[in-house]
Amino acid sequence: MNIPNSNALALVIGLVISTGIMAEESLPKNKYESLGKQIDAVYDEDNAACNALIGNFKDICEATAKGKTNIAKAVLEHNYKPTAKTMYNMRVTKADADYSVAAQKCDDKAGNAEDVCVKEAKAARIQQTAAAEAQMKTLKADAVAIEKSNDARKDAETDMRDANYAVAKQKCEALVDNAKDLCIKDAKIHFGM
């Protein structure tokens, strides 16, 4: 089952990915809105093409069109606001779209074969969602770890600077009058005190 304009949607998705993820920065608002309109236009065309079909073929076509559109919008949203949450939403949207199409395809089967098909589709969705959740938690944990590491590094740098300043100041104590004052002044400048 092919959707007539799936190539157009793939092109829009590719454009969204290349303008956002590759640059690893968010999309400008006007680009975001333009791409959103393109995604909607492709969906309207794809959905209209599904109207020519009947029965489960039409249901599969509609689920495919809706799924691809939802994935494209989730990718677009992630590229507009790249966060761990939007990445998670993008992956869950893909899992939901895959499940929706798979469930429609299961309707072509009967009895135990249909039940097994539905359970396999649900299991795949659960696995994809769990992987997305694990990735989101890992990204958040990594961000916290990086922040703590940076804080620890700053604290260590401050401690080393203070210790080196104390040594330099002690060396200045051996000098007298202006030389001592100049030495302490230079040490303060050198160690940022």
MIGU-342980 format. One record per atom (N, C-alpha, C, O): z, x, y; residue in one letter. Coordinates in steps of 0.02 Angstrom, whole numbers, plus 32768, in hexadecimal, padded with zeros to 4 digits. Each point is the difference from the previous one (the first is absolute). Last residue first. Example, Ala and Ser with C-alpha at 12.3 -4.5 7.8 and 13.67 -1.06 7.14 Angstrom:
BEGIN
816282827F90s 8003802A803Bs 80257FD98037s 800880198037s 7FF47FF67EABa 80007FD3803Ba 8000802D803Ca 802180347FFFa 
//
This chain:
BEGIN
884A88468771m 80437FE4800Dm 80087FEA8048m 80357FE78013m 7F14808D7F5Ag 7FFB7FBB8019g 80437FDE800Bg 80087FC57FF1g 7FBB81267FCCf 80157FD17FCBf 80047FB88018f 80197FD57FDDf 7FA080DD80B7h 7FE0800F7FBFh 80117FCC7FCBh 7FD57FEE7FD8h 8098800880FCi 7FB87FEE8006i 7FDD800A7FBCi 7FDA7FD47FEBi 8106806F8023k 7FFB7FB68007k 7FB77FEA8004k 7FEC7FCE7FE1k 803F8118801Ca 800E7FE37FBFa 7FFB7FB48002a 7FE67FE07FD2a 8006809880F8d 7FC5800B7FD6d 800A7FE07FBBd 7FD27FE27FE4d 80E6801D80ADk 7FCC7FD4801Bk 7FC180057FD6k 7FE17FCD7FF0k 80CF80C57FDFi 80117FBB7FEBi 7FCB7FD08018i 7FEC7FD27FDBi 7FFC810C806Cc 7FF97FFC7FB7c 800D7FB97FE7c 7FDB7FE67FD7c 804F804B810Bl 7FB87FFE7FF3l 7FF27FF97FB5l 7FD37FDB7FECl 810C80438058d 7FE87FBE8017d 7FB57FF87FF1d 7FEA7FCB7FEAd 807881067FE8k 801B7FCE7FD2k 7FE57FBB8013k 7FEA7FDA7FD5k 7FE180D680B9a 7FDD800A7FC0a 80177FCB7FCEa 7FD77FE57FDBa 8097802880F6n 7FBE7FE28004n 7FD980057FBFn 7FDC7FD27FEDn 8119806B7FEBd 7FE87FE3803Ed 7FBB7FE07FFBd 7FF47FD47FD7d 804280BC7F54v 802C7FF18039v 7FD87FE2803Av 7FC5800D8007v 802F80047ED2l 7FE580178040l 80307FEC8038l 80307FDB7FF5l 7FED7FE47F27a 800C80498004a 7FE9801C8043a 801180388012a 7FCC7EE47FADe 8046800B8013e 8010804A8007e 803080128022e 7EFF7F977F89c 80038005804Ac 8047800F8017c 8009801D8036c 7FCD7FB97EE6k 7FE580428012k 8004800A804Ck 800C80388017k 802F7EF77F95q 803380317FEEq 7FE980468012q 802780298017q 7F417F288004k 80357FFC8033k 803780347FF2k 801A801F802Ek 7F3A7FC97F33a 7FE6801E803Ea 803580008036a 800680318025a 802F7F607F13v 7FFB80497FF5v 7FE880238040v 801D80328014v 7FE87EE47FEFa 8045801A7FFEa 8000804C7FF5a 80288024801Fa 7F0B7F6B7FD7y 801880038045y 8047801D8002y 80118029802By 7F927FAD7F03n 7FDF8039801Fn 801580088049n 800780388019n 80477F0B7F72a 801D803D7FE4a 7FE2803E8020a 802480308010a 7F847EFF802Dd 804480078019d 802180417FE7d 802280238025d 7F097FA57F88r 7FFB80128046r 8046800B801Er 800B80308025r 7FE87F7F7EFFm 7FEA80468003m 7FFC80198049m 80158038800Fm 801E7EE37FCCd 8037802B7FE9d 7FED804A8004d 802980298015d 7F307F3A801Dt 80347FFF8034t 803A802E7FEDt 801980268029t 7F3E7FB97F38e 7FE680278038e 803480048038e 80098035801Ee 80287F407F2Da 800480467FECa 7FE7802E8038a 801E8034800Da 7FCF7EE38011d 804680148001d 8008804A7FEEd 80278024801Fd 7F027F7F7FD1k 801580058047k 804980168005k 8011802A802Ak 7F9C7FAB7EFFr 7FDF803C801Br 8015800A804Ar 800E80388014r 80387F047F81a 802480397FE4a 7FE48042801Ca 8025802E8010a 7F6C7F0A8028d 804280038020d 8027803D7FE9d 802080228028d 7F137FB47F6Fn 7FF680168045n 804180058026n 800B802F8026n 7FFD7F787F02s 7FEE80477FFDs 7FF6801C8046s 80178037800Fs 800B7EE37FDBk 803E80247FF2k 7FF3804B7FFEk 802980278019k 7F1B7F4F7FFFe 802A7FFC803Ce 804180277FF6e 80168024802De 7F5C7FC87F1Bi 7FE2802C8033i 802A8001803Fi 800C8034801Ei 80327F377F38a 800D80457FECa 7FE480318033a 802080328010a 7FB27EEA800Dv 8047800C800Dv 801180497FEFv 802480218025v 7F047F977FA8a 800980028049a 8048800F8012a 800D8027802Ea 7FBE7FBA7EEFd 7FE4803F8019d 800A8006804Bd 80118036801Ad 80297F007F81a 803080347FEEa 7FE980448019a 802880288018a 7F457F238003k 803A7FF8802Bk 803480367FF3k 801D801C802Ek 7F277FDE7F46l 7FEC80138044l 803B7FFA8030l 800A802C802Bl 80177F897EFAt 7FF980498001t 7FEE80188046t 801B80318019t 7FED7EE87FBFk 8044801C8000k 7FFD804C8003k 802A801F8022k 7F097F717FCCm 801F7FF18040m 8046801E8004m 8012801F8033m 7F7B7FF17F00q 7FE2802B8033q 80207FF58044q 800F80308024q 80337F447F2Ca 801980447FF5a 7FE480308034a 8023802B801Aa 7F8C7EFA7FE7e 804580028017e 801E80457FF8e 80238019802Ce 7F067FC17F7Ea 7FFE7FFD804Aa 80478004801Ca 800B80238032a 7FDE7FCF7EE6a 7FE980418017a 7FFE8003804Da 80128033801Ea 80207EFF7F7Da 8038802F7FF6a 7FEC80468018a 80298023801Ea 7F317F387FE4t 80327FF28033t 803B80307FFBt 801980188032t 7F3E7FF37F2Aq 7FE680168041q 80347FF68037q 8008802A802Cq 802D7F857EFDq 7FFD804A8000q 7FE8801A8044q 801C8030801Aq 7FE47EE77FC3i 804580198004i 8000804D8004i 8026801D8026i 7F0C7F7A7FB4r 80187FF28044r 8046801C800Br 800F801F8033r 7F967FE97EF5a 7FDD8030802Ca 80177FF88048a 800A80318023a 80477F347F41a 801D80427FF4a 7FE08034802Da 8022802C801Ba 7F857EFA7FE6k 804180028021k 802080457FF8k 801E801A8030k 7F197FC17F5Fa 7FF480008048a 804280048026a 800580258031a 80067FC37EE7e 7FE780438011e 7FF48005804Ce 800F8033801Ee 802D7EFB7F8Ek 8039802E7FFCk 7FEB80488011k 802580248022k 7F327F387FCFv 802B7FF3803Av 803B80308001v 8012801A8035v 7F617FEF7F0Fc 7FDC8016803Bc 802B7FF8803Fc 8004802D8029c 804C7F7B7F0Dv 800480498000v 7FDE801C803Ev 801B802D8020v 7FD47EEC7FBDd 80458013800Fd 8009804B8004d 8022801A802Dd 7F0B7F917F91e 800D7FF38048e 804780158013e 800A801E8034e 7FBC7FEF7EEBa 7FD980328024a 800B7FF7804Ca 800580328024a 80577F2F7F47n 8026803E8002n 7FDB80358028n 802080278023n 7F767EF6800Eg 8037800C7FD1g 80248041800Bg 800F80128039g 7F037FEB8034a 80287FC77FEAa 803780177FD1a 7FFB80347FE0a 7F51802880FAk 801980077FBBk 802A7FC37FEEk 800F7FD6802Bk 7F96805080AEd 7FC67FF97FD3d 801580047FB7d 7FD87FF17FD4d 80C1803280E2d 7FF27FB87FF6d 7FC47FF57FD3d 7FF97FC97FE4d 804C81108069c 80247FE97FC4c 7FF27FB67FF2c 80057FEA7FC7c 7FAB807D80FFk 7FD780137FC6k 80217FEA7FBFk 7FDE7FF17FCFk 80997FF080F8q 7FC67FD37FFFq 7FD380107FC4q 7FE67FD27FE0q 80CF80BD8047a 80187FBE7FEAa 7FC77FCE7FFDa 7FFE7FD77FD2a 7FD480FF8085a 800C80037FB8a 80177FBD7FE5a 7FEA7FEA7FCAa 7FFD802C811Fv 7FBF80017FDEv 800980007FB4v 7FDE7FDB7FDDv 80E5803380A3s 7FE07FC0800Ds 7FBC7FFC7FDCs 7FF07FCD7FE2s 808A80FF801Ay 801E7FCC7FD6y 7FDB7FBE8008y 7FF27FDE7FCEy 7FD180D480BDd 7FEC800E7FBBd 801A7FCA7FD2d 7FDC7FE97FD4d 806C800C8109a 7FB97FF07FFBa 7FE6800B7FB9a 7FDB7FD77FE5a 81038068804Cd 7FF97FB78001d 7FB77FEB7FF9d 7FF17FD07FDCd 803E81168037a 801A7FE67FC1a 7FF87FB47FFBa 7FEC7FE67FCDa 7FDD808280FEk 7FCF80117FCDk 80177FE57FBCk 7FD77FE67FDAk 80BE800280D5t 7FC77FD4800Bt 7FCA800E7FCCt 7FE17FD17FE7t 80D680BE801Fv 80137FC07FE3v 7FC77FCE8008v 7FF37FD87FD3v 7FF380FA8092r 7FFE80077FB7r 80127FBE7FDDr 7FE37FEF7FCDr 8029801A811Fm 7FBB800B7FEBm 7FFB80037FB4m 7FD37FE27FE3m 810280148081n 7FDE7FBF8004n 7FB780067FE8n 7FE67FD37FDFn 809680F48032y 801A7FD67FC9y 7FDB7FBD8000y 7FE97FE97FCBy 7FEA80A280E7m 7FE2801C7FC4m 80167FD87FC3m 7FD87FF17FD3m 80897FD880F9t 7FBA7FE87FFDt 7FDB801E7FC5t 7FD37FE07FE4t 810C8068803Ck 7FFE7FB87FF2k 7FB97FE67FFCk 7FEF7FD97FD3k 803C8107806Ea 800C7FF87FB8a 7FFC7FB67FEDa 7FE87FF07FCAa 7F8A804F8109t 804680087FEDt 80057FFA7FB4t 7FD17FED7FDEt 7F6F800780F6p 800D80247FC2p 804A800E7FF4p 801E802D801Ep 7F407F2A806Dk 804780128004k 801380247FC0k 801D7FE27FD2k 7F027FF1804By 80147FEF8044y 80498014800Cy 8011801B8035y 7F8F7FFC7EF5n 7FE28031802Dn 80117FF38049n 7FFF802E8029n 804C7F3B7F33h 802080417FF4h 7FE38036802Eh 8024802B8019h 7F7A7EFF7FEBe 80447FFE801De 802480437FF7e 80228017802Ee 7F0C7FD07F6Al 7FF980018049l 804480018022l 800B8027802Fl 7FF07FBC7EEBv 7FED80458010v 7FFA8008804Cv 80178031801Dv 800F7EF87F96a 803C80287FF5a 7FF2804A8010a 802A8022801Da 7F227F457FEAk 802E7FF48037k 8040802A7FFAk 801B80188032k 7F477FF17F1Fa 7FE4801F803Ca 802F7FF6803Ca 8009802E8028a 80327F687F10i 800780487FF9i 7FE780238040i 8020802C801Bi 7FC07EED7FD5n 8047800F800An 800D804B7FFBn 8028801B8026n 7EFE7F9A7FABt 80107FF68046t 80498012800Ft 800E80228031t 7FA87FE07EF0k 7FE280388025k 80107FFA804Bk 800D80338021k 803B7F1A7F57g 8024803E7FF1g 7FE5803C8026g 80268027801Cg 7F6A7F087FF4k 80417FFD8022k 802780417FF5k 801E801C802Fk 7F177FCA7F5Da 7FF380058048a 804280028027a 80088029802Da 80067FB57EEBt 7FE88044800Ft 7FF58008804Bt 80158033801Dt 80247EF87F94a 803A802D7FFAa 7FEC80488010a 802680258020a 7F2E7F3B7FDBe 802D7FF48039e 803C802E7FFEe 8015801B8033e 7F577FEB7F15c 7FDE8018803Dc 802E7FFA803Dc 8006802E8028c 80427F757F0Ei 800380497FFDi 7FE2801E803Ei 801B802F801Di 7FD67EE97FCDd 804580148009d 8008804C8000d 8024801C8029d 7F087F887FA4k 80107FF68047k 80478017800Fk 800D80208033k 7FB07FDF7EEFf 7FDA80348023f 800F7FFC804Bf 800880348021f 804D7F267F50n 802A803C8004n 7FDB803A8021n 8020802B801En 7F707EF18019g 8033800D7FCDg 8028803F800Dg 801080118039g 7F077FEE8041i 80297FC77FE9i 803380187FCDi 7FFA80377FE4i 7F61802C8100l 801680047FBAl 80287FC27FEDl 80157FD9802Bl 7F9C805580B2a 7FC57FF37FD7a 801280007FB5a 7FD87FE97FD7a 80C5805180D6n 7FF57FB77FFDn 7FC47FED7FD6n 7FFB7FC77FE9n 8045811C804Fc 80247FE57FC6c 7FF37FB57FF9c 80057FE57FC8c 7FAA809380F4a 7FD8800F7FC4a 80207FE37FC1a 7FDE7FEE7FD1a 8098800580FAa 7FC77FD18000a 7FD4800B7FC3a 7FE67FD07FE4a 80C980C7803Fn 801A7FBF7FEBn 7FC97FCC7FFFn 7FFF7FD67FD3n 7FCD80FF8080d 800E80037FB9d 80187FBD7FE5d 7FEA7FEA7FCBd 7FF5802B811Ee 7FC080047FDCe 800B7FFF7FB5e 7FDD7FDD7FDBe 80E1802B80ADd 7FDF7FBF8008d 7FBD7FFF7FDBd 7FEF7FCE7FE0d 808880FE8027y 80207FCF7FD4y 7FDD7FBD8005y 7FF47FE07FCDy 7FC880C880C5v 7FE9800E7FBCv 801F7FCE7FCFv 7FDE7FE97FD2v 806A800B810Ca 7FBA7FEC7FFBa 7FE4800B7FBAa 7FDD7FD67FE5a 80FF8075804Ed 7FFD7FB77FFEd 7FB87FE77FF7d 7FF47FD17FDAd 802C81168047i 801B7FEC7FBFi 7FFC7FB47FF8i 7FEB7FE87FCBi 7FDC80708105q 7FCD80107FCEq 80167FEB7FBAq 7FD87FE67FD9q 80C2800680D8k 7FCC7FCE8006k 7FC8800C7FCDk 7FE57FD07FE3k 80C580D0802Bg 801B7FC27FE6g 7FCD7FC88002g 7FFA7FD87FD1g 7FD280F68094l 7FFB80047FB7l 801C7FC17FDFl 7FE67FEA7FCDl 802E8026811Ds 7FBA7FFD7FEDs 7FF780017FB4s 7FDA7FD97FE4s 80FE80468077e 7FEA7FBB8008e 7FB77FF77FEBe 7FEF7FCF7FE0e 806A810C801Fy 80257FD67FD0y 7FE77FB88002y 7FF27FE27FCDy 7FC280B380D6k 7FE0800F7FBFk 801F7FD57FC9k 7FDC7FE67FD5k 8086800F8100n 7FBE7FE18002n 7FD9800C7FBFn 7FDC7FD37FEAn 80FC80938032k 80037FB77FF8k 7FBB7FE08000k 7FF47FD27FD8k 802B81297FCEp 80087FDF8041p 7FFB7FB47FF5p 7FDF7FE97FD2p 807C80AC7F64l 7FC27FEA8020l 800F7FE68046l 80357FE4800Cl 806780DA7F78s 7FF17FB98003s 7FBF7FF28025s 7FEA8026802As 803D80B87F45e 801D7FE5803De 7FEA7FB78003e 7FD37FEB7FDCe 7FDF80C07F84e 80487FFA7FFBe 80207FED8043e 803580198013e 7EDE80057F9Fa 801A801C803Ea 804C80028001a 801E8022802Aa 7F737F807F1Dm 7FE880458006m 801C8021803Em 8011803C7FFFm 80207EDF7FDDi 8023802C7FD2i 7FE980488007i 802A802E8000i 7F687F2F808Fg 804980028005g 802080347FD4g 8020802F8019g 7EF17F9F7FF7t 801680058045t 804C80068006t 801880148035t 7F7A7FD37EF5s 7FEB803F8020s 801880068047s 800C80388018s 80237F017F6Di 8022803A7FE3i 7FED803F8025i 802B80298010i 7F697F11802Fv 80477FFC8010v 8024803E7FE7v 8027801F8024v 7EF97FC97FA1l 8006800F8047l 804980008015l 8016802C8026l 7FB97F917F00g 7FF480478008g 800780168048g 801C8035800Eg 7FEE7EE67FC4i 803C80227FE6i 7FF9804B8008i 802F80218016i 7F157F608021v 80367FF58031v 804080237FEAv 802180218028v 7F2C7FE47F42l 7FF08028803Bl 80367FF98035l 80158032801Fl 7FF87F477F24a 801080457FEDa 7FF2802F803Ba 8026802F800Ca 7F9A7EF2800Cl 804980068003l 801580477FEEl 802E801B801Fl 7EF07FB57FCDa 80137FFD8047a 804B80088007a 80188024802Da 7F917FCB7EFBn 7FEE8041801En 801480028049n 801780338019n 7FFF7F057F70s 8037802D7FF0s 7FF18046801Bs 802F8026800Fs 7F557EFC7FFCn 800E802E8038n 803980307FF1n 80208019802En 7F907F447F2Bp 7FC5801B8023p 801080338036p 7FDB80318007p 80B67FB07F1Di 7FFF7FDB803Fi 7FC7801F8029i 7FFD803D8006i 80247FBA7EE5n 7FFB8027803En 7FFF7FD2803Cn 7FE37FCA7FFEn 8057803E7EEBm 80007FD5803Bm 8000802D803Dm 80308024800Cm 
//
